[in-house]
Amino acid sequence: MRTWTLTLALLGAPRALLACPVCFGQSDSPLAKAMNIGILAMLVVVAGVLASFASFFMYLIRRARVADQSRPGEPARSLLEGARPQEGTAQC
């Protein structure tokens, strides 16, 4: 019985009650403006995160190039290669 009542209520409801102002065609309403600002804010956050990742990887690439240029003629080696063992480290 509840299903029939809900179905009849939804079918009998005016269309204006089911649509927001943006969907109903009122694009200059405060709701439409707020939705556009929300979309813009989400785009700014996503673009900021992607730009941060890209700049971090560019920083790593530049740093690797500087490290390779500081020792010309030598192959790139690990920082730990040839280092003396320190107290408290395991000897393998």
MODELLER restraints for C-alpha pairs under 7 A, 6 or more apart:
rsr = mdl.restraints
at = mdl.atoms
rsr.add(forms.Gaussian(group=physical.xy_distance, feature=features.Distance(at['CA:21:A'], at['CA:27:A']), mean=6.92, stdev=0.5))
rsr.add(forms.Gaussian(group=physical.xy_distance, feature=features.Distance(at['CA:21:A'], at['CA:29:A']), mean=6.79, stdev=0.5))
rsr.add(forms.Gaussian(group=physical.xy_distance, feature=features.Distance(at['CA:22:A'], at['CA:32:A']), mean=5.61, stdev=0.5))
rsr.add(forms.Gaussian(group=physical.xy_distance, feature=features.Distance(at['CA:68:A'], at['CA:76:A']), mean=6.29, stdev=0.5))
